[in-house]
Amino acid sequence: MTKKKRSNAKESAKNESGSSFVLAPGNIRRFYHEVVVEFKKIVWPDRKVTFGLSGFVILLTVLLSVYLGAVDLILGKLVGLVLQ
């Protein structure tokens, strides 16, 4: 391996800030702190909105499954009639 290829391999192991990915306690603490900060930015919907959207998703799923089941049944019957 040439020197140029070795230096490219070393640089590819670095992130945008230029530091290497090293599993050190300081990096783990910093990552955990950043995760906590990002989770505090999340705005969670209230209970009423959550139940309303969940009900909508369940209703839509049932309607689509009935529709697709009916289409499958009809097409299956048509194919059965054509092949007889």
MOPAC internal coordinates of N, CA, C and O (Angstrom, degrees):
PM7 1SCF
backbone

  N    0.0000 0     0.00 0     0.00 0    0    0    0
  C    1.4426 1     0.00 0     0.00 0    1    0    0
  C    1.5263 1   108.26 1     0.00 0    2    1    0
  O    1.2310 1   119.93 1   -45.30 1    3    2    1
  N    1.2872 1   117.74 1   134.70 1    3    2    1
  C    1.4574 1   120.89 1  -178.67 1    5    3    2
  C    1.5199 1   110.41 1   -81.11 1    6    5    3
  O    1.2310 1   121.19 1   -12.93 1    7    6    5
  N    1.3359 1   115.34 1   167.07 1    7    6    5
  C    1.4596 1   119.84 1  -179.82 1    9    7    6
  C    1.5202 1   111.00 1   -62.35 1   10    9    7
  O    1.2310 1   120.40 1   142.41 1   11   10    9
  N    1.3303 1   116.83 1   -37.59 1   11   10    9
  C    1.4586 1   120.16 1  -178.56 1   13   11   10
  C    1.5269 1   110.86 1   -64.36 1   14   13   11
  O    1.2310 1   119.97 1   138.40 1   15   14   13
  N    1.3298 1   117.66 1   -41.60 1   15   14   13
  C    1.4514 1   120.73 1   179.21 1   17   15   14
  C    1.5165 1   111.01 1   -67.02 1   18   17   15
  O    1.2310 1   119.76 1   142.59 1   19   18   17
  N    1.3289 1   118.07 1   -37.41 1   19   18   17
  C    1.4571 1   120.96 1   178.25 1   21   19   18
  C    1.5140 1   110.98 1   -64.75 1   22   21   19
  O    1.2310 1   119.77 1   137.49 1   23   22   21
  N    1.3134 1   118.04 1   -42.51 1   23   22   21
  C    1.4613 1   120.42 1  -178.99 1   25   23   22
  C    1.5286 1   110.59 1   -67.47 1   26   25   23
  O    1.2310 1   119.92 1   144.84 1   27   26   25
  N    1.3449 1   117.77 1   -35.16 1   27   26   25
  C    1.4579 1   119.82 1   176.81 1   29   27   26
  C    1.5228 1   110.92 1   -66.55 1   30   29   27
  O    1.2310 1   120.24 1   142.68 1   31   30   29
  N    1.3188 1   117.14 1   -37.32 1   31   30   29
  C    1.4548 1   120.36 1   179.05 1   33   31   30
  C    1.5236 1   110.33 1   -66.57 1   34   33   31
  O    1.2310 1   120.63 1   140.31 1   35   34   33
  N    1.3294 1   116.41 1   -39.69 1   35   34   33
  C    1.4610 1   119.74 1   178.44 1   37   35   34
  C    1.5268 1   110.62 1   -66.83 1   38   37   35
  O    1.2310 1   119.86 1   138.96 1   39   38   37
  N    1.3116 1   117.88 1   -41.04 1   39   38   37
  C    1.4600 1   120.77 1  -178.79 1   41   39   38
  C    1.5190 1   111.73 1   -70.61 1   42   41   39
  O    1.2310 1   119.88 1   149.73 1   43   42   41
  N    1.3362 1   117.83 1   -30.27 1   43   42   41
  C    1.4581 1   119.42 1   179.49 1   45   43   42
  C    1.5258 1   111.19 1   -70.60 1   46   45   43
  O    1.2310 1   119.73 1   161.18 1   47   46   45
  N    1.3290 1   118.12 1   -18.82 1   47   46   45
  C    1.4532 1   121.79 1   178.40 1   49   47   46
  C    1.5262 1   111.57 1   -85.77 1   50   49   47
  O    1.2310 1   119.88 1  -175.49 1   51   50   49
  N    1.3239 1   117.84 1     4.51 1   51   50   49
  C    1.4579 1   121.48 1   179.69 1   53   51   50
  C    1.5157 1   109.62 1  -102.96 1   54   53   51
  O    1.2310 1   120.99 1   -30.60 1   55   54   53
  N    1.3363 1   115.72 1   149.40 1   55   54   53
  C    1.4514 1   119.20 1   177.70 1   57   55   54
  C    1.5322 1   110.36 1   -90.54 1   58   57   55
  O    1.2310 1   120.36 1     9.92 1   59   58   57
  N    1.3456 1   116.92 1  -170.08 1   59   58   57
  C    1.4584 1   120.64 1  -174.84 1   61   59   58
  C    1.5251 1   112.33 1   -62.76 1   62   61   59
  O    1.2310 1   119.87 1   147.70 1   63   62   61
  N    1.3186 1   117.85 1   -32.30 1   63   62   61
  C    1.4579 1   120.03 1  -177.75 1   65   63   62
  C    1.5194 1   111.86 1   -79.16 1   66   65   63
  O    1.2310 1   120.07 1   173.69 1   67   66   65
  N    1.3204 1   117.47 1    -6.31 1   67   66   65
  C    1.4505 1   121.06 1   176.58 1   69   67   66
  C    1.5120 1   114.02 1    93.37 1   70   69   67
  O    1.2310 1   119.43 1   175.87 1   71   70   69
  N    1.3215 1   118.69 1    -4.13 1   71   70   69
  C    1.4585 1   119.73 1  -179.87 1   73   71   70
  C    1.5242 1   109.62 1   -93.34 1   74   73   71
  O    1.2310 1   120.70 1   -26.94 1   75   74   73
  N    1.3114 1   116.26 1   153.06 1   75   74   73
  C    1.4561 1   121.23 1   179.60 1   77   75   74
  C    1.5239 1   110.21 1   -76.38 1   78   77   75
  O    1.2310 1   120.98 1   -22.91 1   79   78   77
  N    1.3272 1   115.72 1   157.09 1   79   78   77
  C    1.4578 1   120.76 1   175.59 1   81   79   78
  C    1.5177 1   107.88 1   -80.07 1   82   81   79
  O    1.2310 1   120.47 1   -82.87 1   83   82   81
  N    1.3087 1   116.70 1    97.13 1   83   82   81
  C    1.4535 1   121.58 1  -179.28 1   85   83   82
  C    1.5168 1   107.83 1  -119.17 1   86   85   83
  O    1.2310 1   120.73 1   -49.26 1   87   86   85
  N    1.3185 1   116.20 1   130.74 1   87   86   85
  C    1.4535 1   120.74 1   179.64 1   89   87   86
  C    1.5234 1   108.36 1   -82.67 1   90   89   87
  O    1.2310 1   121.06 1   -94.93 1   91   90   89
  N    1.3258 1   115.58 1    85.07 1   91   90   89
  C    1.4581 1   121.73 1  -179.43 1   93   91   90
  C    1.5254 1   108.46 1  -116.05 1   94   93   91
  O    1.2310 1   120.18 1   -27.36 1   95   94   93
  N    1.3169 1   117.25 1   152.64 1   95   94   93
  C    1.4734 1   119.66 1  -179.55 1   97   95   94
  C    1.5294 1   113.45 1   -55.32 1   98   97   95
  O    1.2310 1   119.91 1   143.53 1   99   98   97
  N    1.3164 1   117.78 1   -36.47 1   99   98   97
  C    1.4679 1   120.64 1   178.90 1  101   99   98
  C    1.5153 1   111.66 1   -64.42 1  102  101   99
  O    1.2310 1   120.57 1   139.47 1  103  102  101
  N    1.3345 1   116.52 1   -40.53 1  103  102  101
  C    1.4571 1   120.17 1   178.82 1  105  103  102
  C    1.5168 1   111.52 1   -68.56 1  106  105  103
  O    1.2310 1   120.42 1   142.42 1  107  106  105
  N    1.3077 1   116.81 1   -37.58 1  107  106  105
  C    1.4631 1   120.65 1   179.47 1  109  107  106
  C    1.5232 1   109.91 1   -65.50 1  110  109  107
  O    1.2310 1   120.51 1   135.96 1  111  110  109
  N    1.3451 1   116.64 1   -44.04 1  111  110  109
  C    1.4608 1   120.26 1   178.23 1  113  111  110
  C    1.5219 1   111.30 1   -62.61 1  114  113  111
  O    1.2310 1   120.28 1   137.55 1  115  114  113
  N    1.3282 1   117.06 1   -42.45 1  115  114  113
  C    1.4580 1   120.85 1   179.80 1  117  115  114
  C    1.5257 1   110.54 1   -64.08 1  118  117  115
  O    1.2310 1   120.14 1   137.39 1  119  118  117
  N    1.3338 1   117.34 1   -42.61 1  119  118  117
  C    1.4661 1   121.21 1   178.28 1  121  119  118
  C    1.5232 1   110.21 1   -62.10 1  122  121  119
  O    1.2310 1   119.93 1   133.81 1  123  122  121
  N    1.3305 1   117.74 1   -46.19 1  123  122  121
  C    1.4578 1   121.61 1   179.49 1  125  123  122
  C    1.5224 1   110.57 1   -60.76 1  126  125  123
  O    1.2310 1   120.17 1   136.41 1  127  126  125
  N    1.3157 1   117.28 1   -43.59 1  127  126  125
  C    1.4649 1   121.22 1   178.91 1  129  127  126
  C    1.5279 1   111.01 1   -61.76 1  130  129  127
  O    1.2310 1   119.99 1   137.67 1  131  130  129
  N    1.3266 1   117.63 1   -42.33 1  131  130  129
  C    1.4658 1   121.07 1   179.01 1  133  131  130
  C    1.5246 1   111.25 1   -65.14 1  134  133  131
  O    1.2310 1   120.22 1   142.95 1  135  134  133
  N    1.3383 1   117.19 1   -37.05 1  135  134  133
  C    1.4651 1   120.71 1   177.31 1  137  135  134
  C    1.5235 1   109.90 1   -64.13 1  138  137  135
  O    1.2310 1   120.10 1   135.39 1  139  138  137
  N    1.3312 1   117.42 1   -44.61 1  139  138  137
  C    1.4585 1   121.21 1   179.36 1  141  139  138
  C    1.5250 1   110.53 1   -61.72 1  142  141  139
  O    1.2310 1   119.99 1   137.43 1  143  142  141
  N    1.3313 1   117.62 1   -42.57 1  143  142  141
  C    1.4633 1   121.51 1   179.13 1  145  143  142
  C    1.5272 1   110.50 1   -62.31 1  146  145  143
  O    1.2310 1   119.97 1   136.99 1  147  146  145
  N    1.3275 1   117.66 1   -43.01 1  147  146  145
  C    1.4652 1   120.48 1  -179.95 1  149  147  146
  C    1.5286 1   111.16 1   -67.02 1  150  149  147
  O    1.2310 1   119.93 1   141.71 1  151  150  149
  N    1.3399 1   117.75 1   -38.29 1  151  150  149
  C    1.4616 1   120.22 1   179.17 1  153  151  150
  C    1.5240 1   111.51 1   -65.93 1  154  153  151
  O    1.2310 1   119.79 1   150.04 1  155  154  153
  N    1.3228 1   118.01 1   -29.96 1  155  154  153
  C    1.4615 1   120.59 1   177.73 1  157  155  154
  C    1.5300 1   111.80 1   -70.41 1  158  157  155
  O    1.2310 1   119.77 1   160.59 1  159  158  157
  N    1.3196 1   118.04 1   -19.41 1  159  158  157
  C    1.4644 1   122.14 1   179.30 1  161  159  158
  C    1.5295 1   112.09 1   -81.24 1  162  161  159
  O    1.2310 1   119.88 1   166.40 1  163  162  161
  N    1.3328 1   117.83 1   -13.60 1  163  162  161
  C    1.4573 1   121.51 1  -176.70 1  165  163  162
  C    1.5253 1   109.50 1   -71.17 1  166  165  163
  O    1.2310 1   120.95 1   -46.22 1  167  166  165
  N    1.3352 1   115.78 1   133.78 1  167  166  165
  C    1.4577 1   121.35 1   175.22 1  169  167  166
  C    1.5235 1   107.11 1  -105.75 1  170  169  167
  O    1.2310 1   120.57 1   -69.76 1  171  170  169
  N    1.3216 1   116.52 1   110.24 1  171  170  169
  C    1.4466 1   121.45 1  -176.99 1  173  171  170
  C    1.5264 1   109.43 1   -87.09 1  174  173  171
  O    1.2310 1   119.95 1   -38.72 1  175  174  173
  N    1.3386 1   117.70 1   141.28 1  175  174  173
  C    1.4774 1   119.81 1   177.10 1  177  175  174
  C    1.5281 1   110.37 1   -71.17 1  178  177  175
  O    1.2310 1   121.08 1   -24.49 1  179  178  177
  N    1.3256 1   115.54 1   155.51 1  179  178  177
  C    1.4617 1   117.83 1   178.78 1  181  179  178
  C    1.5291 1   110.51 1   -76.91 1  182  181  179
  O    1.2310 1   120.84 1    -5.71 1  183  182  181
  N    1.3139 1   116.00 1   174.29 1  183  182  181
  C    1.4637 1   122.37 1  -173.07 1  185  183  182
  C    1.5299 1   112.29 1   -61.11 1  186  185  183
  O    1.2310 1   120.35 1   139.50 1  187  186  185
  N    1.3327 1   116.93 1   -40.50 1  187  186  185
  C    1.4588 1   121.22 1  -177.60 1  189  187  186
  C    1.5298 1   111.22 1   -63.64 1  190  189  187
  O    1.2310 1   120.37 1   135.33 1  191  190  189
  N    1.3149 1   116.89 1   -44.67 1  191  190  189
  C    1.4689 1   121.43 1   179.59 1  193  191  190
  C    1.5211 1   110.24 1   -65.46 1  194  193  191
  O    1.2310 1   120.44 1   138.51 1  195  194  193
  N    1.3273 1   116.76 1   -41.49 1  195  194  193
  C    1.4586 1   120.87 1  -179.81 1  197  195  194
  C    1.5285 1   111.25 1   -61.51 1  198  197  195
  O    1.2310 1   120.30 1   134.07 1  199  198  197
  N    1.3333 1   117.03 1   -45.93 1  199  198  197
  C    1.4645 1   119.71 1   179.17 1  201  199  198
  C    1.5232 1   111.36 1   -67.27 1  202  201  199
  O    1.2310 1   119.95 1   142.14 1  203  202  201
  N    1.3249 1   117.70 1   -37.86 1  203  202  201
  C    1.4599 1   120.46 1   178.70 1  205  203  202
  C    1.5168 1   112.03 1   -63.32 1  206  205  203
  O    1.2310 1   120.52 1   133.57 1  207  206  205
  N    1.3243 1   116.61 1   -46.43 1  207  206  205
  C    1.4669 1   120.15 1   179.61 1  209  207  206
  C    1.5244 1   111.56 1   -68.25 1  210  209  207
  O    1.2310 1   120.27 1   143.48 1  211  210  209
  N    1.3317 1   117.09 1   -36.52 1  211  210  209
  C    1.4714 1   119.91 1   177.69 1  213  211  210
  C    1.5228 1   110.40 1   -64.35 1  214  213  211
  O    1.2310 1   120.30 1   137.96 1  215  214  213
  N    1.3278 1   117.04 1   -42.04 1  215  214  213
  C    1.4557 1   120.77 1   177.43 1  217  215  214
  C    1.5166 1   111.57 1   -62.29 1  218  217  215
  O    1.2310 1   120.43 1   139.37 1  219  218  217
  N    1.3243 1   116.79 1   -40.63 1  219  218  217
  C    1.4626 1   120.88 1   178.24 1  221  219  218
  C    1.5217 1   111.14 1   -62.46 1  222  221  219
  O    1.2310 1   120.38 1   136.59 1  223  222  221
  N    1.3248 1   116.87 1   -43.41 1  223  222  221
  C    1.4636 1   121.28 1  -179.81 1  225  223  222
  C    1.5277 1   110.35 1   -64.12 1  226  225  223
  O    1.2310 1   120.18 1   137.15 1  227  226  225
  N    1.3320 1   117.26 1   -42.85 1  227  226  225
  C    1.4650 1   120.34 1   179.48 1  229  227  226
  C    1.5239 1   110.54 1   -64.43 1  230  229  227
  O    1.2310 1   120.09 1   134.88 1  231  230  229
  N    1.3428 1   117.43 1   -45.12 1  231  230  229
  C    1.4581 1   121.62 1   179.01 1  233  231  230
  C    1.5265 1   111.49 1   -61.35 1  234  233  231
  O    1.2310 1   120.47 1   135.05 1  235  234  233
  N    1.3205 1   116.70 1   -44.95 1  235  234  233
  C    1.4623 1   121.01 1   179.30 1  237  235  234
  C    1.5273 1   111.26 1   -63.13 1  238  237  235
  O    1.2310 1   120.30 1   140.67 1  239  238  237
  N    1.3194 1   117.03 1   -39.33 1  239  238  237
  C    1.4678 1   121.45 1   178.16 1  241  239  238
  C    1.5186 1   111.07 1   -63.70 1  242  241  239
  O    1.2310 1   120.24 1   136.39 1  243  242  241
  N    1.3198 1   117.15 1   -43.61 1  243  242  241
  C    1.4674 1   120.79 1   179.27 1  245  243  242
  C    1.5235 1   110.20 1   -64.08 1  246  245  243
  O    1.2310 1   120.28 1   133.30 1  247  246  245
  N    1.3404 1   117.07 1   -46.70 1  247  246  245
  C    1.4639 1   120.40 1  -179.24 1  249  247  246
  C    1.5273 1   112.02 1   -61.54 1  250  249  247
  O    1.2310 1   120.33 1   135.85 1  251  250  249
  N    1.3205 1   116.98 1   -44.15 1  251  250  249
  C    1.4686 1   120.15 1   179.45 1  253  251  250
  C    1.5237 1   111.67 1   -66.72 1  254  253  251
  O    1.2310 1   119.88 1   143.09 1  255  254  253
  N    1.3157 1   117.84 1   -36.91 1  255  254  253
  C    1.4677 1   119.19 1   179.20 1  257  255  254
  C    1.5206 1   110.99 1   -68.64 1  258  257  255
  O    1.2310 1   119.92 1   142.03 1  259  258  257
  N    1.3394 1   117.75 1   -37.97 1  259  258  257
  C    1.4634 1   120.20 1   176.72 1  261  259  258
  C    1.5249 1   109.95 1   -65.03 1  262  261  259
  O    1.2310 1   120.41 1   135.90 1  263  262  261
  N    1.3344 1   116.83 1   -44.10 1  263  262  261
  C    1.4622 1   121.16 1   179.43 1  265  263  262
  C    1.5338 1   111.07 1   -60.99 1  266  265  263
  O    1.2310 1   120.52 1   130.09 1  267  266  265
  N    1.3234 1   116.60 1   -49.91 1  267  266  265
  C    1.4711 1   119.92 1  -178.59 1  269  267  266
  C    1.5327 1   111.26 1   -66.23 1  270  269  267
  O    1.2310 1   120.06 1   144.82 1  271  270  269
  N    1.3232 1   117.49 1   -35.18 1  271  270  269
  C    1.4588 1   120.13 1   176.11 1  273  271  270
  C    1.5190 1   111.60 1   -64.26 1  274  273  271
  O    1.2310 1   120.61 1   139.00 1  275  274  273
  N    1.3435 1   116.43 1   -41.00 1  275  274  273
  C    1.4699 1   120.26 1   178.93 1  277  275  274
  C    1.5259 1   110.77 1   -65.87 1  278  277  275
  O    1.2310 1   120.34 1   136.48 1  279  278  277
  N    1.3372 1   116.95 1   -43.52 1  279  278  277
  C    1.4644 1   120.26 1   178.35 1  281  279  278
  C    1.5186 1   110.17 1   -62.01 1  282  281  279
  O    1.2310 1   119.96 1   138.04 1  283  282  281
  N    1.3139 1   117.68 1   -41.96 1  283  282  281
  C    1.4611 1   121.34 1   179.35 1  285  283  282
  C    1.5299 1   110.76 1   -63.45 1  286  285  283
  O    1.2310 1   120.34 1   137.31 1  287  286  285
  N    1.3184 1   116.95 1   -42.69 1  287  286  285
  C    1.4610 1   121.14 1   179.10 1  289  287  286
  C    1.5254 1   111.19 1   -63.06 1  290  289  287
  O    1.2310 1   120.36 1   134.02 1  291  290  289
  N    1.3254 1   116.92 1   -45.98 1  291  290  289
  C    1.4708 1   121.35 1  -179.80 1  293  291  290
  C    1.5239 1   110.94 1   -63.86 1  294  293  291
  O    1.2310 1   120.41 1   132.66 1  295  294  293
  N    1.3218 1   116.81 1   -47.34 1  295  294  293
  C    1.4699 1   119.34 1   179.91 1  297  295  294
  C    1.5251 1   111.29 1   -64.83 1  298  297  295
  O    1.2310 1   120.03 1   144.00 1  299  298  297
  N    1.3113 1   117.55 1   -36.00 1  299  298  297
  C    1.4645 1   120.62 1   176.99 1  301  299  298
  C    1.5151 1   111.87 1   -63.53 1  302  301  299
  O    1.2310 1   120.64 1   138.44 1  303  302  301
  N    1.3356 1   116.38 1   -41.56 1  303  302  301
  C    1.4723 1   120.51 1   177.46 1  305  303  302
  C    1.5298 1   110.51 1   -65.36 1  306  305  303
  O    1.2310 1   120.16 1   137.94 1  307  306  305
  N    1.3488 1   117.29 1   -42.06 1  307  306  305
  C    1.4646 1   120.77 1   179.08 1  309  307  306
  C    1.5188 1   111.55 1   -62.10 1  310  309  307
  O    1.2310 1   120.39 1   135.43 1  311  310  309
  N    1.2952 1   116.87 1   -44.57 1  311  310  309
  C    1.4722 1   120.77 1   179.42 1  313  311  310
  C    1.5282 1   109.03 1   -64.62 1  314  313  311
  O    1.2310 1   120.05 1   140.83 1  315  314  313
  N    1.3257 1   117.51 1   -39.17 1  315  314  313
  C    1.4623 1   120.75 1   177.43 1  317  315  314
  C    1.5160 1   112.15 1   -62.49 1  318  317  315
  O    1.2310 1   120.13 1   141.45 1  319  318  317
  N    1.3314 1   117.35 1   -38.55 1  319  318  317
  C    1.4638 1   120.99 1   178.62 1  321  319  318
  C    1.5274 1   111.32 1   -69.72 1  322  321  319
  O    1.2310 1   120.19 1   142.00 1  323  322  321
  N    1.3200 1   117.24 1   -38.00 1  323  322  321
  C    1.4680 1   121.13 1  -178.43 1  325  323  322
  C    1.5252 1   110.57 1   -68.94 1  326  325  323
  O    1.2310 1   120.23 1   141.88 1  327  326  325
  N    1.3190 1   117.17 1   -38.12 1  327  326  325
  C    1.4677 1   120.49 1  -176.40 1  329  327  326
  C    1.5267 1   113.31 1   -80.02 1  330  329  327
  O    1.2310 1   118.73 1   169.49 1  331  330  329
  N    1.3127 1   120.02 1   -10.51 1  331  330  329
  C    1.4761 1   121.12 1   179.63 1  333  331  330
  C    1.4751 1   112.38 1   -78.14 1  334  333  331
  O    1.2310 1   120.10 1   180.00 1  335  334  333

